[in-house]
Amino acid sequence: MVERGGMMENEERRGIIYTALAYTLWGLLPLYWKFVQHVSADEILANRIFWSFWFMLVLLIATKQFNHFKTEALSLFKRPKLLAALVTASVLISINWFVYIWAVNSEQMVEASLGYYINPLVSVLLGVFVLKEVLSKAQVLSFILALIGVLILTISYGSFPWIAFALAFSFGLYGLVKKMLRVNAAIGLTLETMTIMPIALLYLGYLQQTEVLSILHVSLSTDLLLIGAGAVTAIPLLLFANGAQRIPLFMVGFLQYIAPTLTLILGVFLYGEPFTAIDLISFIFIWLSLTVFTVSRMRLSRQTRLRRKQ
């Protein structure tokens, strides 16, 4: 029993390390996009999709998962609903990637971080309206606090924080659609990028024809960075997939705030984006909202585990 408990503790420790590392890499991703900010966001996105597919394909072959991938890909054409879900997931994650890259390279990382702070709340909201889930009192309170924070930002900016909401809703809807696919992370990402990759390739061809293509035309470092976008996309996802399955869901929810916190720090302290007193007040309401939300999730998870033991 002691040996088994020690093994479980080691597995959980590994899960925390993998998951925390994944979110850390996602939080530091703006550093990578800043290196290619001389390239338009649409071309960065097209390269990210194109090279992610080929990176994942090589990885699946190396890890002997290619036959499984081929089986999943062929079965999709026999199941129109799942194929539609895959196409939808591909479009949603492409929108999310584009908005995030554009926000980073147009010096709006603070608002981008806001999007990933409110993403868990958006996911719960989608669960209420789409899956007919019921909100707890703590979740209602967390929504009220987040709404106050967003209203403060909207009034102070004089415009709706569309970047934050575009990121939060595209990723929230992406997660909702992914529930239908039920495939492992590596194969799922390969299928998604495979679906949208032909469009990305056609767009790169169009850029070549209009003589505004950057890859192969600017510098070797630019070429390597754009090609490397495939690995940069895949590695955190694989770390997350290996980590999340080893730890409780509430812990995943707690660790996910690493990414927007790092993005916020980078935006304010490294790239000098404005962060006024009004921004601070707004973010305090959102942080309070997330604290209430996370604590309630932790308690619910603990109660569920205790019931299972009884």
Secondary structure, DSSP 8 states (H G I E B T S, - for coil): -HHHHHHHHHHHHHHHHHHHHHHHHHHHHHHHHHHTTTS-HHHHHHHHHHHHHHHHHHHHHHTT-HHHHHHHHHHHTT-HHHHHHHHHHHHHHHHHHHHHHHHHHTT-HHHHHHHHHHHHHHHHHHHHHHS-----HHHHHHHHHHHHHHHHHHHHHTS--HHHHHHHHHHHHHHHHHHHH---HHHHHHHHHHHHHHHHHHHHHHHHHTT---TTTS-HHHHHHHHHHHHHHHHHHHHHHHHHTTS-HHHHHHHTTHHHHHHHHIIIIIS-----HHHHHHHHHHHHHHHHHHHHHHHHHHHHHHHHH-
